[in-house]
Amino acid sequence: MKVGQRYVDHSLIDVRESQDWWVFVSGVCPECGGTLKFDPSRKRYVCQSCGLSLSREEIDEIRYKDQKLNEEEEKERVRKEYLKWWATKK
């Protein structure tokens, strides 16, 4: 393990220490886009902009839903591209 990195749920996440908080370099609030920081006393991630508080499980669920939406959007894009190609070949 390198300094400044931690393993969390089999994912390598870059972090930097700021006072008593661990800051996710890539942690972005799903509501406002602010920075998510982990509060060890509450064991929750808190947005520094809007105050949204999330557990690790809630963050994992949001990431899973985002990934699923991205896959569905890609399938729809490919379908539309194919239909456009098929219509121009006739």
Protein Blocks (a to p, Z undefined) as FASTA:
>chain_A
ZZhiaceehiacddddehjbccdfklccfklopacdddfklopacdfklopacdfklmmm
mmmmmmmmmmmmmmmmmmmmmmmmmmmmZZ
